[in-house]
Amino acid sequence: MQLHISPSMRSITISSSSSNGFIDLMKIKVAARHISYRTLFHTILILAFLLPFVFILTALVTLEGVNKCSSFDCLGRRLGPRLLGRVDDSGQRLVKDFYKILNQVNNEEIPDGLKLPDSYNQLVSEMKSNQYDAKTFAFMLRAMMEKFEREIRESKFSELMNKHFAASSIPKGIHCLSLRLTDEYSSNAHARKQLPSPELLPLLSDNSYHHFVLSTDNILAASVVVTSTVQSSLKPEKIVFHVITDKKTYAGMHSWFALNSVSPAIVEVKGVHQFDWLTRENVPVLEAVENHNGIRNYYHGNHIAGANLSTTTPRMFASKLQARSPKYISLLNHLRIYLPELFPNLDKVVFLDDDVVIQGDLSPLWEIDLEGKVNGAVETCKGEDEWVMSKHFKNYFNFSHPLIAKNLDPSECAWAYGMNIFDLRAWRKTNIRETYHSWLKENLKSNLTMWKLGTLPPALIAFKGHVRPIDPSWHMLGLGYQNKTNIESVKKAAVIHYNGQSKPWLQIGFEHLRPFWTKYVNYSNDFVRNCHILES
């Protein structure tokens, strides 16, 4: 940009350079009459003030390619809207047009035979080479996204199925442990010694002791429960453990506790075949549950057959798989409902599941006043998480079934199995067992349409009105469900419960939660070491 004043002082010209030479932007002619120096000076000051603005506007025009204008009129048409605050809305119109096309495509069927690219880069490449219009691009974009959504969904269901199979199977190391200990029972007299020793037998029915009952066929899990309870107790000499197992596991379970003393605590190991009371006459429903072909097919059959995966969410599918765990038709899982009959001389017991770890002294449980109730349990309806601590009856029962709708309240608070203090004296005065059997029969008649999930639903009904809520700090649940479990809360809980599929002895267990369990595994034991327990 140049400012030129003629020698005669009769004209002043402002010009800008271009590829075609100079373009006159402004030219001021002065009359021939005499001009005072004061007027000239003021004129130059005004021009000096205007020149920077003219320069900036010219630079903007040049950068945007509008310097092709060959006249001041063209430049004015270009710069005018900017000076007046107006902006070109062609970009907004383009976006609105594209939204319109997307809505149109969303309401139409995807054309048959539409070939989809495998990646974004391939899509861009095909657009360039085939010159797709906006509608074709929108169809391809929609089809690609729907395809990826289907693949992700199928992958999620496959993951859930694989996790279900992993949770239902027996790890090689634990199977090895059971076989080796069973063999030891037959070849080593020390593994067959009486448990407990004869002089301690009277203590098995001494109500001044703290009696724990554990029902399981998992030897390693049983060892962790017993060891953690004894090591965490302030009065280990007052502990008596009654470990109940099935016939096939009895020899191995007995061998473990015979060869691995937890003194001063006392351990009794009994098989279900050693209880005279557990006959078909006393347990008719459970016999039917184990032998009914429809029931066995439900728990052991094809878990995909009959499931409409297109209308099922992954979470619903996971819940259905959990409900079909084979453990729910095991007699060991139902034994807790027969505690008053199995231990007729005991007044109070704490029943523990095999997937718990005891981190605090449980002696105070015997001092809790159950106020005439039978079952001291932690309620599971007063937490914020959706998986574990926000459970009501509606989460367990099918309230479209007339019997359920008539007899139960969907908003009633649920409670947890896993760590329960049972008053057996109060229990014997009730009809809890009969109620349990009655509702099991009804569910069998209805082809399992009243509830799906295991032993807790019939217990929720049978113990209705017989539950005394205890402080939640006694029993923390969900370590087998929730990867984001609060570690500080875990450390403070008296009992932590790995309920859910991700058991700590499985490879699918959560790594950051596993150490709370493995700290009680005796890795120096020859059987544990030789079976390579939990080695990667």
Secondary structure as the mmCIF struct_conf table of DSSP 4:
data_model
#
loop_
_struct_conf.conf_type_id
_struct_conf.id
_struct_conf.beg_label_comp_id
_struct_conf.beg_label_asym_id
_struct_conf.beg_label_seq_id
_struct_conf.end_label_comp_id
_struct_conf.end_label_asym_id
_struct_conf.end_label_seq_id
STRN STRN1 GLN A 2 ILE A 5
TURN_TY1_P TURN_TY1_P1 PRO A 7 SER A 8
BEND BEND1 MET A 9 ARG A 10
STRN STRN2 SER A 11 SER A 18
TURN_TY1_P TURN_TY1_P2 SER A 19 ASN A 20
STRN STRN3 GLY A 21 LYS A 29
BEND BEND2 ALA A 32 ARG A 33
HELX_RH_AL_P HELX_RH_AL_P1 TYR A 37 LEU A 63
TURN_TY1_P TURN_TY1_P3 GLU A 64 GLY A 65
HELX_RH_3T_P HELX_RH_3T_P1 VAL A 66 LYS A 68
BEND BEND3 SER A 71 SER A 71
HELX_RH_AL_P HELX_RH_AL_P2 PHE A 72 LEU A 83
TURN_TY1_P TURN_TY1_P4 LEU A 84 GLY A 85
HELX_RH_AL_P HELX_RH_AL_P3 SER A 90 ASN A 106
TURN_TY1_P TURN_TY1_P5 ASN A 107 ASN A 107
BEND BEND4 GLU A 108 GLU A 108
HELX_LH_PP_P HELX_LH_PP_P1 GLU A 109 PRO A 111
TURN_TY1_P TURN_TY1_P6 ASP A 112 GLY A 113
HELX_LH_PP_P HELX_LH_PP_P2 LEU A 114 PRO A 117
BEND BEND5 ASP A 118 SER A 119
HELX_RH_AL_P HELX_RH_AL_P4 TYR A 120 ASN A 130
TURN_TY1_P TURN_TY1_P7 GLN A 131 GLN A 131
HELX_RH_AL_P HELX_RH_AL_P5 ALA A 134 SER A 168
BEND BEND6 SER A 169 SER A 169
HELX_LH_PP_P HELX_LH_PP_P3 ILE A 170 PRO A 171
HELX_RH_AL_P HELX_RH_AL_P6 LYS A 172 SER A 187
HELX_RH_3T_P HELX_RH_3T_P2 ALA A 189 ARG A 192
BEND BEND7 LYS A 193 LYS A 193
BEND BEND8 LEU A 195 PRO A 196
HELX_RH_3T_P HELX_RH_3T_P3 PRO A 198 SER A 205
TURN_TY1_P TURN_TY1_P8 ASN A 207 SER A 208
BEND BEND9 TYR A 209 TYR A 209
STRN STRN4 HIS A 210 SER A 215
BEND BEND10 ASP A 217 ASP A 217
HELX_RH_AL_P HELX_RH_AL_P7 ILE A 219 SER A 232
BEND BEND11 LEU A 234 LEU A 234
HELX_RH_3T_P HELX_RH_3T_P4 PRO A 236 LYS A 238
STRN STRN5 ILE A 239 THR A 245
HELX_RH_AL_P HELX_RH_AL_P8 LYS A 247 LEU A 259
BEND BEND12 ASN A 260 ASN A 260
TURN_TY1_P TURN_TY1_P9 SER A 263 PRO A 264
BEND BEND13 ALA A 265 ALA A 265
STRN STRN6 ILE A 266 GLY A 271
HELX_RH_3T_P HELX_RH_3T_P5 VAL A 272 GLN A 274
TURN_TY1_P TURN_TY1_P10 ASP A 276 TRP A 277
TURN_TY1_P TURN_TY1_P11 ARG A 280 ASN A 282
HELX_RH_AL_P HELX_RH_AL_P9 PRO A 284 ASN A 291
HELX_RH_AL_P HELX_RH_AL_P10 ASN A 293 HIS A 300
BEND BEND14 GLY A 301 GLY A 301
BEND BEND15 HIS A 303 ILE A 304
TURN_TY1_P TURN_TY1_P12 ALA A 305 GLY A 306
TURN_TY1_P TURN_TY1_P13 LEU A 309 SER A 310
BEND BEND16 THR A 311 THR A 311
HELX_RH_AL_P HELX_RH_AL_P11 PRO A 314 ALA A 323
TURN_TY1_P TURN_TY1_P14 ARG A 324 ARG A 324
HELX_RH_3T_P HELX_RH_3T_P6 PRO A 326 ILE A 329
HELX_RH_AL_P HELX_RH_AL_P12 LEU A 331 HIS A 334
HELX_RH_3T_P HELX_RH_3T_P7 LEU A 335 TYR A 338
HELX_RH_AL_P HELX_RH_AL_P13 LEU A 339 LEU A 342
BEND BEND17 PHE A 343 PHE A 343
TURN_TY1_P TURN_TY1_P15 PRO A 344 ASN A 345
BEND BEND18 ASP A 347 ASP A 347
STRN STRN7 LYS A 348 LEU A 352
TURN_TY1_P TURN_TY1_P16 ASP A 354 ASP A 355
STRN STRN8 VAL A 356 ILE A 358
BEND BEND19 GLY A 360 GLY A 360
HELX_RH_3T_P HELX_RH_3T_P8 SER A 363 GLU A 367
TURN_TY1_P TURN_TY1_P17 GLU A 371 GLY A 372
BEND BEND20 VAL A 374 VAL A 374
STRN STRN9 ASN A 375 ALA A 377
STRN STRN10 GLU A 379 GLU A 379
BEND BEND21 THR A 380 GLU A 384
BEND BEND22 GLU A 386 SER A 390
STRN STRN11 HIS A 392 HIS A 392
HELX_RH_3T_P HELX_RH_3T_P9 PHE A 393 ASN A 395
TURN_TY1_P TURN_TY1_P18 TYR A 396 TYR A 396
STRN STRN12 PHE A 397 PHE A 397
TURN_TY1_P TURN_TY1_P19 PHE A 399 SER A 400
BEND BEND23 HIS A 401 HIS A 401
HELX_RH_AL_P HELX_RH_AL_P14 PRO A 402 ASN A 407
TURN_TY1_P TURN_TY1_P20 PRO A 410 SER A 411
BEND BEND24 GLU A 412 GLU A 412
STRN STRN13 CYS A 413 CYS A 413
HELX_LH_PP_P HELX_LH_PP_P4 ALA A 414 ALA A 414
STRN STRN14 TRP A 415 TRP A 415
BEND BEND25 GLY A 418 GLY A 418
STRN STRN15 MET A 419 ASP A 423
HELX_RH_AL_P HELX_RH_AL_P15 LEU A 424 TRP A 427
TURN_TY1_P TURN_TY1_P21 ARG A 428 LYS A 429
BEND BEND26 THR A 430 THR A 430
HELX_RH_AL_P HELX_RH_AL_P16 ILE A 432 LYS A 445
TURN_TY1_P TURN_TY1_P22 SER A 446 ASN A 447
BEND BEND27 LEU A 448 LEU A 448
BEND BEND28 MET A 450 MET A 450
STRN STRN16 TRP A 451 TRP A 451
BEND BEND29 LEU A 453 THR A 455
HELX_RH_AL_P HELX_RH_AL_P17 LEU A 456 ALA A 462
TURN_TY1_P TURN_TY1_P23 PHE A 463 GLY A 465
STRN STRN17 VAL A 467 PRO A 469
HELX_RH_3T_P HELX_RH_3T_P10 PRO A 472 TRP A 474
STRN STRN18 MET A 476 MET A 476
TURN_TY1_P TURN_TY1_P24 LEU A 479 TYR A 481
TURN_TY1_P TURN_TY1_P25 ASN A 483 LYS A 484
HELX_RH_AL_P HELX_RH_AL_P18 ILE A 487 LYS A 492
BEND BEND30 ALA A 494 ALA A 494
STRN STRN19 VAL A 495 HIS A 497
BEND BEND31 GLY A 500 GLN A 501
TURN_TY1_P TURN_TY1_P26 PRO A 504 TRP A 505
BEND BEND32 LEU A 506 LEU A 506
TURN_TY1_P TURN_TY1_P27 GLN A 507 ILE A 508
BEND BEND33 GLY A 509 GLY A 509
TURN_TY1_P TURN_TY1_P28 GLU A 511 ARG A 514
HELX_RH_AL_P HELX_RH_AL_P19 PRO A 515 THR A 518
TURN_TY1_P TURN_TY1_P29 LYS A 519 TYR A 520
BEND BEND34 VAL A 521 VAL A 521
TURN_TY1_P TURN_TY1_P30 TYR A 523 SER A 524
BEND BEND35 ASN A 525 ASN A 525
HELX_RH_AL_P HELX_RH_AL_P20 ASP A 526 ASN A 530
TURN_TY1_P TURN_TY1_P31 CYS A 531 LEU A 534
#
